[in-house]
Amino acid sequence: MYLGKVIGRVVSSAKNEALVGKKLLLVRRTSDDRTVVAVDAVGAGAGEDVYVCRGREASFPFSPEPVPTDATIVAIVDTVNDYR
Amino acid sequence: MIIARVVGNVVATRKDVTHEGQKILLIQPIDLNGAESGSTLLAMDGAGAGPGDRVLVVQEGWSAASTVGRQSSAIDAAVVGVVDQVEIA
């Protein structure tokens, strides 16, 4: 998983059936400032700090729906404690 | 698996149900000299690790999920061991 911030959303009308009703959010990854599109599984919104699950496991929050995603927001972050 | 250092943790109230009750660690990959190497990531704790520990991290879903005792979890990385010592031949 990796940390990021929700910076926007993506609207797509013609999409895979399993993605209908799913919120596609733009997430800026904290570690390298790259932007990814992630499906929202927890009701996240713009400006919120989140963490994202990547890979095959990204579709598990929607099980048994076979949602085609490789990145899913699985938590809204309250606090990051970095002891460095 | 990679060798990394636990540099912190993350607190999240609203999260996927499979993450409830799990410790979420902030992980910094390191090289054999202990210098930071690559981007930080988050991993579930499957070994009782804490800040400052040098650890082994799996970055593969099935293995990561099984360390916390739940299959089909939305978990892509987990700490599977605390490193006591690395011997280089």
Backbone of each chain as nested JSON, in Angstrom:
{
  "chains": [
    {"id": "A", "residues": [
      {"number": 1, "name": "MET", "atoms": {"N": [0.854, -1.194, 0.0], "CA": [0.0, 0.0, 0.0], "C": [0.891, 1.244, 0.0]}},
      {"number": 2, "name": "TYR", "atoms": {"N": [0.346, 2.364, -0.414], "CA": [1.119, 3.603, -0.35], "C": [0.212, 4.78, -0.001]}},
      {"number": 3, "name": "LEU", "atoms": {"N": [0.857, 5.804, 0.545], "CA": [0.131, 6.993, 0.975], "C": [-0.096, 7.935, -0.194]}},
      {"number": 4, "name": "GLY", "atoms": {"N": [-1.193, 8.672, -0.141], "CA": [-1.457, 9.668, -1.168], "C": [-2.498, 10.665, -0.713]}},
      {"number": 5, "name": "LYS", "atoms": {"N": [-2.745, 11.628, -1.58], "CA": [-3.772, 12.626, -1.3], "C": [-4.721, 12.693, -2.495]}},
      {"number": 6, "name": "VAL", "atoms": {"N": [-6.023, 12.75, -2.208], "CA": [-7.013, 12.863, -3.279], "C": [-6.99, 14.284, -3.812]}},
      {"number": 7, "name": "ILE", "atoms": {"N": [-6.725, 14.42, -5.127], "CA": [-6.618, 15.764, -5.705], "C": [-7.684, 16.005, -6.781]}},
      {"number": 8, "name": "GLY", "atoms": {"N": [-8.561, 15.045, -6.989], "CA": [-9.596, 15.265, -7.992], "C": [-10.315, 13.971, -8.324]}},
      {"number": 9, "name": "ARG", "atoms": {"N": [-11.102, 14.033, -9.392], "CA": [-11.812, 12.823, -9.789], "C": [-11.829, 12.7, -11.301]}},
      {"number": 10, "name": "VAL", "atoms": {"N": [-12.16, 11.518, -11.755], "CA": [-12.226, 11.253, -13.189], "C": [-13.653, 10.832, -13.505]}},
      {"number": 11, "name": "VAL", "atoms": {"N": [-14.218, 11.451, -14.533], "CA": [-15.554, 11.064, -14.962], "C": [-15.432, 10.268, -16.254]}},
      {"number": 12, "name": "SER", "atoms": {"N": [-16.059, 9.097, -16.282], "CA": [-16.014, 8.253, -17.468], "C": [-17.411, 7.671, -17.69]}},
      {"number": 13, "name": "SER", "atoms": {"N": [-17.987, 7.977, -18.837], "CA": [-19.352, 7.497, -19.102], "C": [-19.344, 6.113, -19.731]}},
      {"number": 14, "name": "ALA", "atoms": {"N": [-18.497, 5.94, -20.717], "CA": [-18.407, 4.638, -21.362], "C": [-17.326, 3.841, -20.661]}},
      {"number": 15, "name": "LYS", "atoms": {"N": [-17.749, 2.937, -19.798], "CA": [-16.743, 2.159, -19.062], "C": [-17.224, 0.74, -18.851]}},
      {"number": 16, "name": "ASN", "atoms": {"N": [-16.32, -0.081, -18.387], "CA": [-16.66, -1.466, -18.098], "C": [-17.832, -1.512, -17.125]}},
      {"number": 17, "name": "GLU", "atoms": {"N": [-18.734, -2.445, -17.377], "CA": [-19.955, -2.578, -16.573], "C": [-19.676, -2.641, -15.075]}},
      {"number": 18, "name": "ALA", "atoms": {"N": [-18.616, -3.349, -14.715], "CA": [-18.314, -3.534, -13.297], "C": [-17.814, -2.246, -12.636]}},
      {"number": 19, "name": "LEU", "atoms": {"N": [-17.492, -1.243, -13.452], "CA": [-17.041, 0.032, -12.888], "C": [-18.184, 1.045, -12.757]}},
      {"number": 20, "name": "VAL", "atoms": {"N": [-19.372, 0.654, -13.24], "CA": [-20.515, 1.572, -13.133], "C": [-20.842, 1.801, -11.656]}},
      {"number": 21, "name": "GLY", "atoms": {"N": [-20.975, 3.074, -11.287], "CA": [-21.293, 3.394, -9.893], "C": [-20.074, 3.513, -9.003]}},
      {"number": 22, "name": "LYS", "atoms": {"N": [-18.919, 3.231, -9.538], "CA": [-17.688, 3.356, -8.753], "C": [-17.091, 4.744, -8.954]}},
      {"number": 23, "name": "LYS", "atoms": {"N": [-16.551, 5.291, -7.867], "CA": [-15.948, 6.615, -7.929], "C": [-14.479, 6.478, -8.303]}},
      {"number": 24, "name": "LEU", "atoms": {"N": [-14.086, 7.165, -9.368], "CA": [-12.683, 7.133, -9.801], "C": [-12.012, 8.418, -9.324]}},
      {"number": 25, "name": "LEU", "atoms": {"N": [-11.03, 8.289, -8.467], "CA": [-10.39, 9.468, -7.887], "C": [-8.938, 9.598, -8.334]}},
      {"number": 26, "name": "LEU", "atoms": {"N": [-8.521, 10.851, -8.462], "CA": [-7.119, 11.137, -8.768], "C": [-6.365, 11.208, -7.448]}},
      {"number": 27, "name": "VAL", "atoms": {"N": [-5.313, 10.435, -7.358], "CA": [-4.535, 10.402, -6.117], "C": [-3.092, 10.766, -6.417]}},
      {"number": 28, "name": "ARG", "atoms": {"N": [-2.562, 11.749, -5.681], "CA": [-1.14, 12.059, -5.817], "C": [-0.391, 11.258, -4.763]}},
      {"number": 29, "name": "ARG", "atoms": {"N": [0.506, 10.407, -5.279], "CA": [1.274, 9.542, -4.387], "C": [2.303, 10.362, -3.627]}},
      {"number": 30, "name": "THR", "atoms": {"N": [2.338, 10.21, -2.305], "CA": [3.2, 11.031, -1.462], "C": [4.684, 10.817, -1.735]}},
      {"number": 31, "name": "SER", "atoms": {"N": [5.07, 9.562, -1.992], "CA": [6.496, 9.259, -2.083], "C": [7.167, 9.867, -3.311]}},
      {"number": 32, "name": "ASP", "atoms": {"N": [6.437, 9.994, -4.435], "CA": [7.106, 10.484, -5.643], "C": [6.274, 11.5, -6.441]}},
      {"number": 33, "name": "ASP", "atoms": {"N": [5.155, 11.948, -5.864], "CA": [4.314, 12.968, -6.511], "C": [3.701, 12.524, -7.838]}},
      {"number": 34, "name": "ARG", "atoms": {"N": [3.756, 11.244, -8.14], "CA": [3.083, 10.785, -9.361], "C": [1.582, 10.703, -9.117]}},
      {"number": 35, "name": "THR", "atoms": {"N": [0.809, 10.886, -10.187], "CA": [-0.643, 10.846, -10.049], "C": [-1.182, 9.528, -10.591]}},
      {"number": 36, "name": "VAL", "atoms": {"N": [-2.048, 8.9, -9.811], "CA": [-2.678, 7.661, -10.258], "C": [-4.191, 7.812, -10.143]}},
      {"number": 37, "name": "VAL", "atoms": {"N": [-4.903, 6.97, -10.866], "CA": [-6.355, 6.921, -10.742], "C": [-6.694, 5.674, -9.927]}},
      {"number": 38, "name": "ALA", "atoms": {"N": [-7.458, 5.878, -8.851], "CA": [-7.813, 4.763, -7.979], "C": [-9.321, 4.72, -7.777]}},
      {"number": 39, "name": "VAL", "atoms": {"N": [-9.855, 3.509, -7.661], "CA": [-11.275, 3.351, -7.352], "C": [-11.445, 3.53, -5.846]}},
      {"number": 40, "name": "ASP", "atoms": {"N": [-12.514, 4.212, -5.462], "CA": [-12.745, 4.495, -4.045], "C": [-13.578, 3.397, -3.392]}},
      {"number": 41, "name": "ALA", "atoms": {"N": [-13.078, 2.855, -2.269], "CA": [-13.825, 1.819, -1.557], "C": [-14.291, 2.282, -0.18]}},
      {"number": 42, "name": "VAL", "atoms": {"N": [-13.96, 3.525, 0.191], "CA": [-14.271, 3.961, 1.57], "C": [-14.985, 5.307, 1.65]}},
      {"number": 43, "name": "GLY", "atoms": {"N": [-15.355, 5.893, 0.525], "CA": [-16.036, 7.185, 0.569], "C": [-15.104, 8.355, 0.744]}},
      {"number": 44, "name": "ALA", "atoms": {"N": [-13.93, 8.291, 0.137], "CA": [-12.964, 9.387, 0.246], "C": [-13.356, 10.539, -0.679]}},
      {"number": 45, "name": "GLY", "atoms": {"N": [-12.823, 11.736, -0.373], "CA": [-13.124, 12.907, -1.189], "C": [-11.91, 13.79, -1.345]}},
      {"number": 46, "name": "ALA", "atoms": {"N": [-12.086, 14.851, -2.127], "CA": [-10.974, 15.741, -2.46], "C": [-10.293, 16.291, -1.206]}},
      {"number": 47, "name": "GLY", "atoms": {"N": [-8.972, 16.308, -1.241], "CA": [-8.182, 16.875, -0.159], "C": [-7.861, 15.899, 0.957]}},
      {"number": 48, "name": "GLU", "atoms": {"N": [-8.474, 14.719, 0.918], "CA": [-8.232, 13.782, 2.019], "C": [-6.97, 12.962, 1.796]}},
      {"number": 49, "name": "ASP", "atoms": {"N": [-6.294, 12.679, 2.918], "CA": [-5.139, 11.778, 2.885], "C": [-5.664, 10.348, 2.941]}},
      {"number": 50, "name": "VAL", "atoms": {"N": [-5.128, 9.513, 2.085], "CA": [-5.632, 8.142, 1.975], "C": [-4.452, 7.184, 1.822]}},
      {"number": 51, "name": "TYR", "atoms": {"N": [-4.76, 5.877, 1.897], "CA": [-3.764, 4.957, 1.368], "C": [-4.411, 3.999, 0.382]}},
      {"number": 52, "name": "VAL", "atoms": {"N": [-3.576, 3.572, -0.56], "CA": [-4.053, 2.858, -1.737], "C": [-3.459, 1.455, -1.759]}},
      {"number": 53, "name": "CYS", "atoms": {"N": [-4.306, 0.471, -2.044], "CA": [-3.843, -0.902, -2.242], "C": [-3.669, -1.117, -3.738]}},
      {"number": 54, "name": "ARG", "atoms": {"N": [-2.556, -1.744, -4.113], "CA": [-2.305, -1.925, -5.542], "C": [-2.327, -3.414, -5.914]}},
      {"number": 55, "name": "GLY", "atoms": {"N": [-2.433, -3.673, -7.217], "CA": [-2.357, -5.046, -7.709], "C": [-3.703, -5.763, -7.681]}},
      {"number": 56, "name": "ARG", "atoms": {"N": [-3.627, -7.063, -7.786], "CA": [-4.834, -7.893, -7.824], "C": [-5.708, -7.679, -6.591]}},
      {"number": 57, "name": "GLU", "atoms": {"N": [-5.051, -7.471, -5.462], "CA": [-5.771, -7.305, -4.198], "C": [-6.646, -6.056, -4.183]}},
      {"number": 58, "name": "ALA", "atoms": {"N": [-6.394, -5.14, -5.123], "CA": [-7.169, -3.903, -5.178], "C": [-8.643, -4.162, -5.467]}},
      {"number": 59, "name": "SER", "atoms": {"N": [-8.959, -5.293, -6.07], "CA": [-10.364, -5.574, -6.384], "C": [-11.091, -6.273, -5.235]}},
      {"number": 60, "name": "PHE", "atoms": {"N": [-10.362, -6.738, -4.229], "CA": [-10.977, -7.511, -3.144], "C": [-12.03, -6.753, -2.324]}},
      {"number": 61, "name": "PRO", "atoms": {"N": [-11.882, -5.443, -2.094], "CA": [-12.917, -4.755, -1.312], "C": [-14.301, -4.831, -1.956]}},
      {"number": 62, "name": "PHE", "atoms": {"N": [-14.353, -5.087, -3.254], "CA": [-15.638, -5.113, -3.947], "C": [-16.141, -6.543, -4.151]}},
      {"number": 63, "name": "SER", "atoms": {"N": [-15.424, -7.513, -3.667], "CA": [-15.774, -8.912, -3.836], "C": [-17.218, -9.167, -3.365]}},
      {"number": 64, "name": "PRO", "atoms": {"N": [-18.04, -9.941, -4.072], "CA": [-17.71, -10.783, -5.224], "C": [-17.791, -10.065, -6.574]}},
      {"number": 65, "name": "GLU", "atoms": {"N": [-18.022, -8.757, -6.556], "CA": [-18.023, -8.033, -7.833], "C": [-16.622, -8.094, -8.448]}},
      {"number": 66, "name": "PRO", "atoms": {"N": [-16.513, -8.449, -9.718], "CA": [-15.189, -8.52, -10.341], "C": [-14.774, -7.157, -10.896]}},
      {"number": 67, "name": "VAL", "atoms": {"N": [-14.482, -6.216, -10.008], "CA": [-14.163, -4.855, -10.445], "C": [-12.744, -4.802, -11.007]}},
      {"number": 68, "name": "PRO", "atoms": {"N": [-12.595, -4.36, -12.265], "CA": [-11.266, -4.326, -12.874], "C": [-10.476, -3.105, -12.434]}},
      {"number": 69, "name": "THR", "atoms": {"N": [-9.7, -3.253, -11.374], "CA": [-8.867, -2.147, -10.897], "C": [-7.54, -2.681, -10.373]}},
      {"number": 70, "name": "ASP", "atoms": {"N": [-6.501, -1.877, -10.529], "CA": [-5.206, -2.242, -9.949], "C": [-4.805, -1.261, -8.854]}},
      {"number": 71, "name": "ALA", "atoms": {"N": [-5.718, -0.344, -8.523], "CA": [-5.449, 0.611, -7.435], "C": [-6.777, 0.989, -6.793]}},
      {"number": 72, "name": "THR", "atoms": {"N": [-6.872, 0.786, -5.48], "CA": [-8.104, 1.095, -4.759], "C": [-7.779, 1.814, -3.458]}},
      {"number": 73, "name": "ILE", "atoms": {"N": [-8.542, 2.878, -3.19], "CA": [-8.403, 3.573, -1.91], "C": [-9.077, 2.711, -0.852]}},
      {"number": 74, "name": "VAL", "atoms": {"N": [-8.292, 2.227, 0.108], "CA": [-8.836, 1.318, 1.106], "C": [-8.916, 1.928, 2.499]}},
      {"number": 75, "name": "ALA", "atoms": {"N": [-8.403, 3.153, 2.667], "CA": [-8.53, 3.802, 3.984], "C": [-8.346, 5.305, 3.862]}},
      {"number": 76, "name": "ILE", "atoms": {"N": [-9.029, 6.011, 4.764], "CA": [-8.8, 7.447, 4.914], "C": [-7.881, 7.614, 6.123]}},
      {"number": 77, "name": "VAL", "atoms": {"N": [-6.761, 8.284, 5.896], "CA": [-5.726, 8.355, 6.925], "C": [-6.008, 9.497, 7.909]}},
      {"number": 78, "name": "ASP", "atoms": {"N": [-5.986, 9.184, 9.191], "CA": [-6.134, 10.217, 10.225], "C": [-4.776, 10.83, 10.536]}},
      {"number": 79, "name": "THR", "atoms": {"N": [-3.788, 9.965, 10.786], "CA": [-2.469, 10.431, 11.235], "C": [-1.369, 9.573, 10.632]}},
      {"number": 80, "name": "VAL", "atoms": {"N": [-0.285, 10.224, 10.213], "CA": [0.923, 9.509, 9.831], "C": [1.993, 9.861, 10.857]}},
      {"number": 81, "name": "ASN", "atoms": {"N": [2.523, 8.853, 11.515], "CA": [3.63, 9.073, 12.444], "C": [4.916, 8.627, 11.775]}},
      {"number": 82, "name": "ASP", "atoms": {"N": [5.753, 9.596, 11.4], "CA": [7.041, 9.277, 10.799], "C": [8.113, 9.675, 11.802]}},
      {"number": 83, "name": "TYR", "atoms": {"N": [8.788, 8.672, 12.365], "CA": [9.722, 8.93, 13.472], "C": [11.119, 9.297, 13.004]}},
      {"number": 84, "name": "ARG", "atoms": {"N": [11.32, 9.453, 11.682], "CA": [12.643, 9.821, 11.192], "C": [12.983, 11.249, 11.564]}}
    ]},
    {"id": "B", "residues": [
      {"number": 1, "name": "MET", "atoms": {"N": [11.237, -10.86, -1.226], "CA": [11.189, -10.028, -0.019], "C": [12.253, -8.949, -0.092]}},
      {"number": 2, "name": "ILE", "atoms": {"N": [12.03, -7.884, 0.606], "CA": [13.042, -6.839, 0.687], "C": [13.38, -6.581, 2.164]}},
      {"number": 3, "name": "ILE", "atoms": {"N": [14.55, -5.993, 2.349], "CA": [14.935, -5.571, 3.697], "C": [14.6, -4.091, 3.814]}},
      {"number": 4, "name": "ALA", "atoms": {"N": [13.971, -3.722, 4.914], "CA": [13.513, -2.346, 5.077], "C": [13.55, -1.969, 6.548]}},
      {"number": 5, "name": "ARG", "atoms": {"N": [13.327, -0.689, 6.796], "CA": [13.269, -0.234, 8.178], "C": [11.881, 0.321, 8.479]}},
      {"number": 6, "name": "VAL", "atoms": {"N": [11.386, -0.012, 9.671], "CA": [10.11, 0.568, 10.095], "C": [10.38, 1.99, 10.574]}},
      {"number": 7, "name": "VAL", "atoms": {"N": [9.778, 2.98, 9.895], "CA": [10.051, 4.373, 10.262], "C": [8.832, 5.059, 10.876]}},
      {"number": 8, "name": "GLY", "atoms": {"N": [7.731, 4.349, 10.967], "CA": [6.558, 4.976, 11.568], "C": [5.326, 4.117, 11.39]}},
      {"number": 9, "name": "ASN", "atoms": {"N": [4.178, 4.736, 11.606], "CA": [2.923, 4.012, 11.402], "C": [1.834, 4.964, 10.949]}},
      {"number": 10, "name": "VAL", "atoms": {"N": [0.709, 4.389, 10.609], "CA": [-0.407, 5.175, 10.093], "C": [-1.653, 4.816, 10.887]}},
      {"number": 11, "name": "VAL", "atoms": {"N": [-2.419, 5.846, 11.241], "CA": [-3.685, 5.624, 11.928], "C": [-4.818, 5.981, 10.97]}},
      {"number": 12, "name": "ALA", "atoms": {"N": [-5.748, 5.07, 10.801], "CA": [-6.899, 5.313, 9.927], "C": [-8.145, 4.734, 10.574]}},
      {"number": 13, "name": "THR", "atoms": {"N": [-9.156, 5.558, 10.723], "CA": [-10.394, 5.079, 11.343], "C": [-11.307, 4.453, 10.305]}},
      {"number": 14, "name": "ARG", "atoms": {"N": [-11.443, 5.162, 9.195], "CA": [-12.333, 4.673, 8.143], "C": [-11.521, 3.873, 7.139]}},
      {"number": 15, "name": "LYS", "atoms": {"N": [-11.726, 2.578, 7.13], "CA": [-10.892, 1.747, 6.268], "C": [-11.601, 0.458, 5.905]}},
      {"number": 16, "name": "ASP", "atoms": {"N": [-11.008, -0.252, 4.964], "CA": [-11.559, -1.532, 4.544], "C": [-11.662, -2.461, 5.757]}},
      {"number": 17, "name": "VAL", "atoms": {"N": [-12.725, -3.237, 5.789], "CA": [-13.009, -4.086, 6.954], "C": [-11.869, -5.065, 7.246]}},
      {"number": 18, "name": "THR", "atoms": {"N": [-11.156, -5.484, 6.187], "CA": [-10.071, -6.444, 6.404], "C": [-8.837, -5.8, 7.039]}},
      {"number": 19, "name": "HIS", "atoms": {"N": [-8.833, -4.476, 7.169], "CA": [-7.703, -3.785, 7.795], "C": [-7.952, -3.49, 9.273]}},
      {"number": 20, "name": "GLU", "atoms": {"N": [-9.155, -3.767, 9.718], "CA": [-9.484, -3.444, 11.105], "C": [-8.677, -4.306, 12.065]}},
      {"number": 21, "name": "GLY", "atoms": {"N": [-8.15, -3.675, 13.11], "CA": [-7.377, -4.398, 14.105], "C": [-5.954, -4.692, 13.685]}},
      {"number": 22, "name": "GLN", "atoms": {"N": [-5.55, -4.209, 12.506], "CA": [-4.179, -4.457, 12.035], "C": [-3.31, -3.229, 12.263]}},
      {"number": 23, "name": "LYS", "atoms": {"N": [-2.022, -3.497, 12.484], "CA": [-1.071, -2.4, 12.63], "C": [-0.515, -2.075, 11.238]}},
      {"number": 24, "name": "ILE", "atoms": {"N": [-0.618, -0.799, 10.855], "CA": [-0.157, -0.369, 9.535], "C": [1.169, 0.361, 9.72]}},
      {"number": 25, "name": "LEU", "atoms": {"N": [2.228, -0.195, 9.144], "CA": [3.562, 0.35, 9.366], "C": [4.055, 1.142, 8.155]}},
      {"number": 26, "name": "LEU", "atoms": {"N": [4.76, 2.24, 8.449], "CA": [5.415, 3.032, 7.417], "C": [6.811, 2.432, 7.224]}},
      {"number": 27, "name": "ILE", "atoms": {"N": [7.089, 2.023, 6.003], "CA": [8.276, 1.212, 5.704], "C": [9.2, 1.935, 4.732]}},
      {"number": 28, "name": "GLN", "atoms": {"N": [10.468, 2.008, 5.08], "CA": [11.467, 2.597, 4.182], "C": [12.443, 1.499, 3.741]}},
      {"number": 29, "name": "PRO", "atoms": {"N": [12.426, 1.127, 2.462], "CA": [13.42, 0.161, 1.978], "C": [14.844, 0.695, 2.209]}},
      {"number": 30, "name": "ILE", "atoms": {"N": [15.753, -0.199, 2.557], "CA": [17.142, 0.204, 2.789], "C": [18.088, -0.736, 2.043]}},
      {"number": 31, "name": "ASP", "atoms": {"N": [19.324, -0.271, 1.837], "CA": [20.323, -1.158, 1.232], "C": [21.075, -1.891, 2.339]}},
      {"number": 32, "name": "LEU", "atoms": {"N": [22.063, -2.683, 1.939], "CA": [22.749, -3.519, 2.936], "C": [23.572, -2.705, 3.921]}},
      {"number": 33, "name": "ASN", "atoms": {"N": [23.831, -1.433, 3.567], "CA": [24.548, -0.569, 4.507], "C": [23.6, 0.2, 5.425]}},
      {"number": 34, "name": "GLY", "atoms": {"N": [22.324, 0.004, 5.205], "CA": [21.344, 0.666, 6.047], "C": [20.88, 2.011, 5.51]}},
      {"number": 35, "name": "ALA", "atoms": {"N": [21.368, 2.388, 4.307], "CA": [20.965, 3.669, 3.731], "C": [19.611, 3.532, 3.032]}},
      {"number": 36, "name": "GLU", "atoms": {"N": [18.833, 4.592, 3.081], "CA": [17.514, 4.578, 2.451], "C": [17.644, 4.323, 0.955]}},
      {"number": 37, "name": "SER", "atoms": {"N": [16.76, 3.494, 0.422], "CA": [16.859, 3.097, -0.978], "C": [15.455, 2.878, -1.529]}},
      {"number": 38, "name": "GLY", "atoms": {"N": [14.928, 3.877, -2.222], "CA": [13.593, 3.73, -2.812], "C": [12.506, 4.394, -1.991]}},
      {"number": 39, "name": "SER", "atoms": {"N": [11.291, 4.282, -2.501], "CA": [10.144, 4.992, -1.937], "C": [9.57, 4.285, -0.718]}},
      {"number": 40, "name": "THR", "atoms": {"N": [9.057, 5.082, 0.213], "CA": [8.386, 4.503, 1.378], "C": [7.094, 3.829, 0.934]}},
      {"number": 41, "name": "LEU", "atoms": {"N": [6.675, 2.84, 1.695], "CA": [5.429, 2.144, 1.432], "C": [4.765, 1.81, 2.75]}},
      {"number": 42, "name": "LEU", "atoms": {"N": [3.555, 1.284, 2.666], "CA": [2.836, 0.857, 3.86], "C": [2.712, -0.656, 3.841]}},
      {"number": 43, "name": "ALA", "atoms": {"N": [2.891, -1.277, 5.0], "CA": [2.754, -2.726, 5.088], "C": [2.061, -3.089, 6.392]}},
      {"number": 44, "name": "MET", "atoms": {"N": [1.255, -4.146, 6.339], "CA": [0.634, -4.651, 7.555], "C": [1.693, -5.367, 8.377]}},
      {"number": 45, "name": "ASP", "atoms": {"N": [1.537, -5.309, 9.695], "CA": [2.507, -5.957, 10.562], "C": [2.125, -7.407, 10.813]}},
      {"number": 46, "name": "GLY", "atoms": {"N": [2.961, -8.319, 10.326], "CA": [2.7, -9.736, 10.558], "C": [3.753, -10.358, 11.443]}},
      {"number": 47, "name": "ALA", "atoms": {"N": [4.549, -9.515, 12.131], "CA": [5.664, -10.07, 12.904], "C": [5.894, -9.355, 14.233]}},
      {"number": 48, "name": "GLY", "atoms": {"N": [5.014, -8.463, 14.607], "CA": [5.2, -7.736, 15.868], "C": [6.328, -6.738, 15.806]}},
      {"number": 49, "name": "ALA", "atoms": {"N": [6.509, -6.096, 14.656], "CA": [7.6, -5.137, 14.483], "C": [7.204, -3.759, 15.009]}},
      {"number": 50, "name": "GLY", "atoms": {"N": [8.236, -2.935, 15.261], "CA": [7.983, -1.584, 15.745], "C": [8.967, -0.605, 15.133]}},
      {"number": 51, "name": "PRO", "atoms": {"N": [8.802, 0.688, 15.43], "CA": [9.662, 1.724, 14.857], "C": [11.142, 1.439, 15.103]}},
      {"number": 52, "name": "GLY", "atoms": {"N": [11.952, 1.601, 14.042], "CA": [13.385, 1.393, 14.159], "C": [13.825, -0.01, 13.794]}},
      {"number": 53, "name": "ASP", "atoms": {"N": [12.914, -0.955, 13.796], "CA": [13.286, -2.339, 13.485], "C": [13.661, -2.495, 12.009]}},
      {"number": 54, "name": "ARG", "atoms": {"N": [14.652, -3.344, 11.768], "CA": [14.98, -3.747, 10.399], "C": [14.158, -5.002, 10.119]}},
      {"number": 55, "name": "VAL", "atoms": {"N": [13.433, -4.996, 9.022], "CA": [12.442, -6.048, 8.809], "C": [12.49, -6.623, 7.399]}},
      {"number": 56, "name": "LEU", "atoms": {"N": [11.821, -7.781, 7.247], "CA": [11.612, -8.399, 5.942], "C": [10.189, -8.095, 5.5]}},
      {"number": 57, "name": "VAL", "atoms": {"N": [10.054, -7.622, 4.272], "CA": [8.733, -7.232, 3.777], "C": [8.409, -8.008, 2.493]}},
      {"number": 58, "name": "VAL", "atoms": {"N": [7.231, -8.629, 2.465], "CA": [6.755, -9.242, 1.216], "C": [5.862, -8.239, 0.503]}},
      {"number": 59, "name": "GLN", "atoms": {"N": [6.012, -8.175, -0.821], "CA": [5.191, -7.265, -1.615], "C": [4.4, -8.073, -2.626]}},
      {"number": 60, "name": "GLU", "atoms": {"N": [3.635, -8.996, -2.121], "CA": [2.825, -9.872, -2.968], "C": [1.573, -10.191, -2.168]}},
      {"number": 61, "name": "GLY", "atoms": {"N": [0.436, -10.07, -2.809], "CA": [-0.828, -10.079, -2.098], "C": [-1.166, -11.323, -1.302]}},
      {"number": 62, "name": "TRP", "atoms": {"N": [-1.0, -12.494, -1.928], "CA": [-1.42, -13.714, -1.23], "C": [-0.613, -13.893, 0.049]}},
      {"number": 63, "name": "SER", "atoms": {"N": [0.691, -13.71, -0.057], "CA": [1.567, -13.867, 1.105], "C": [1.249, -12.826, 2.165]}},
      {"number": 64, "name": "ALA", "atoms": {"N": [1.052, -11.595, 1.706], "CA": [0.79, -10.509, 2.65], "C": [-0.499, -10.753, 3.413]}},
      {"number": 65, "name": "ALA", "atoms": {"N": [-1.535, -11.168, 2.686], "CA": [-2.823, -11.389, 3.336], "C": [-2.759, -12.562, 4.3]}},
      {"number": 66, "name": "SER", "atoms": {"N": [-2.001, -13.606, 3.938], "CA": [-1.966, -14.779, 4.807], "C": [-1.245, -14.494, 6.119]}},
      {"number": 67, "name": "THR", "atoms": {"N": [-0.328, -13.532, 6.142], "CA": [0.374, -13.231, 7.404], "C": [-0.56, -12.636, 8.435]}},
      {"number": 68, "name": "VAL", "atoms": {"N": [-1.617, -12.003, 7.983], "CA": [-2.549, -11.435, 8.956], "C": [-3.777, -12.328, 9.113]}},
      {"number": 69, "name": "GLY", "atoms": {"N": [-3.686, -13.562, 8.57], "CA": [-4.708, -14.558, 8.825], "C": [-6.004, -14.386, 8.078]}},
      {"number": 70, "name": "ARG", "atoms": {"N": [-5.997, -13.58, 7.042], "CA": [-7.225, -13.396, 6.274], "C": [-6.923, -13.436, 4.793]}},
      {"number": 71, "name": "GLN", "atoms": {"N": [-7.5, -14.377, 4.094], "CA": [-7.363, -14.375, 2.65], "C": [-8.346, -13.367, 2.067]}},
      {"number": 72, "name": "SER", "atoms": {"N": [-8.167, -13.053, 0.823], "CA": [-9.021, -12.068, 0.14], "C": [-9.032, -10.718, 0.84]}},
      {"number": 73, "name": "SER", "atoms": {"N": [-7.93, -10.368, 1.474], "CA": [-7.804, -9.047, 2.088], "C": [-7.199, -8.089, 1.087]}},
      {"number": 74, "name": "ALA", "atoms": {"N": [-7.576, -6.827, 1.199], "CA": [-7.011, -5.805, 0.32], "C": [-5.674, -5.342, 0.89]}},
      {"number": 75, "name": "ILE", "atoms": {"N": [-4.727, -6.258, 0.911], "CA": [-3.406, -5.998, 1.474], "C": [-2.369, -6.44, 0.45]}},
      {"number": 76, "name": "ASP", "atoms": {"N": [-1.434, -5.552, 0.082], "CA": [-0.455, -5.92, -0.941], "C": [0.967, -6.007, -0.385]}},
      {"number": 77, "name": "ALA", "atoms": {"N": [1.142, -5.709, 0.898], "CA": [2.485, -5.794, 1.482], "C": [2.367, -6.066, 2.978]}},
      {"number": 78, "name": "ALA", "atoms": {"N": [3.303, -6.869, 3.5], "CA": [3.29, -7.162, 4.936], "C": [4.706, -7.4, 5.438]}},
      {"number": 79, "name": "VAL", "atoms": {"N": [4.897, -7.051, 6.716], "CA": [6.151, -7.372, 7.396], "C": [6.047, -8.814, 7.87]}},
      {"number": 80, "name": "VAL", "atoms": {"N": [7.006, -9.645, 7.433], "CA": [6.939, -11.061, 7.796], "C": [8.047, -11.473, 8.76]}},
      {"number": 81, "name": "GLY", "atoms": {"N": [8.969, -10.564, 9.057], "CA": [10.009, -10.923, 10.009], "C": [10.81, -9.722, 10.451]}},
      {"number": 82, "name": "VAL", "atoms": {"N": [11.372, -9.808, 11.655], "CA": [12.299, -8.782, 12.133], "C": [13.704, -9.35, 11.956]}},
      {"number": 83, "name": "VAL", "atoms": {"N": [14.562, -8.612, 11.279], "CA": [15.908, -9.099, 10.96], "C": [16.827, -8.921, 12.178]}},
      {"number": 84, "name": "ASP", "atoms": {"N": [17.437, -10.03, 12.605], "CA": [18.412, -9.928, 13.689], "C": [19.778, -9.574, 13.114]}},
      {"number": 85, "name": "GLN", "atoms": {"N": [20.113, -10.213, 11.998], "CA": [21.465, -10.118, 11.479], "C": [21.479, -10.52, 10.023]}},
      {"number": 86, "name": "VAL", "atoms": {"N": [22.304, -9.87, 9.227], "CA": [22.504, -10.271, 7.836], "C": [23.977, -10.609, 7.675]}},
      {"number": 87, "name": "GLU", "atoms": {"N": [24.247, -11.808, 7.174], "CA": [25.638, -12.208, 6.972], "C": [25.948, -12.2, 5.486]}},
      {"number": 88, "name": "ILE", "atoms": {"N": [26.991, -11.508, 5.094], "CA": [27.378, -11.467, 3.687], "C": [28.644, -12.295, 3.51]}},
      {"number": 89, "name": "ALA", "atoms": {"N": [28.556, -13.317, 2.639], "CA": [29.674, -14.242, 2.472], "C": [30.785, -13.592, 1.647]}}
    ]}
  ]
}
